[in-house]
């Protein structure tokens, strides 16, 4: 009987609607003491021994964008745009 139950639960686990019930989403508090989920942010500095935070300019995000003054291009690509053939640079 246990073998039949394991096979049936395995088949249900692969189903469209039952798959998330057997494996719940792991949260930051659900793991052991070494598990850190994070929140998809990058570090921009370090913590000091006195509880402060020092920002490192080398770790800060720096976005370099060209000057778009007088540009005739639009900020999006239309769905009906045609494909453009680009020659490879030699």
N, C-alpha and C positions, 0 to 999 in steps of 0.2 A: 504493500500500500504506500509506503513512503516514496518509493521510486516513481509511482504513478503521480503522486502529488508534486514531486520535483519536476517531472516532465511537464505537467500541466501548468505549473507556475512559471516555468521557463517559456512555454509557448505564450502564455498571457503577457509575460514581460516584454516579448517582442511585438506585442500588438500595438495598435495605433493609439488606443485610449488608456491602456493599463500601464504603460511603460514607466510613468513618473511615480507611480504609487510604491513600487518596490525599492526604488533608489531616490530618497528625498534629496532636495537640494542642500548642499552643505553650507552652513553659515559659519561666521567667524567664531561663534561660541560653541559650535558643535564639535570642533576638532580637538586634538590634544594640545598640550602647552606649547608645542613647537609649530603649530599651524597658524599662519597669518594670511588671511585672505586678501587684505588690502582693498583699495577702492579705485584702482586704475589711475593713480596719480603718481607723478614722478617726484623725486626728492629734489629740492632746490637749495639744500643746505644741510646743516647738521645740528644736533642738540648739544648744548654745552653741559658741563658737569654741574653748573649752578641752576639749571632749569631753563636757560635761555635758548634761543635759536639763532644761528648765524647763517645768513644767506650767502651762498657762494655764487658770484657772478658767472663763473664758468659753467655752472649747472643750470642756470636760468635759460628758459626757452627764448631764442632770438629768431624772429621771423624776418627774413629779408625778402621784400617784394619789390618788383620793378616799378618805376614811375609810369602810371597808366594815363597820364595827361595827354589828351588828343588821340587816344586809341579808338579805332573804329570798330573793334570787336565788342560783342555783347558778352555779359557775364555768364552765359549758359549756352548749352548746345541743344538745338531743337531736335526733337525726335525724328523729324522727317529730313534731316540733313543727309547729304550724299557722302559716300566714302571718298576720301581723297588719297590718291596714290602718292606716297612719298619715296623719293629715290634715296638709296642708302649712301651715306657719306663715305668717301674713299680716303 
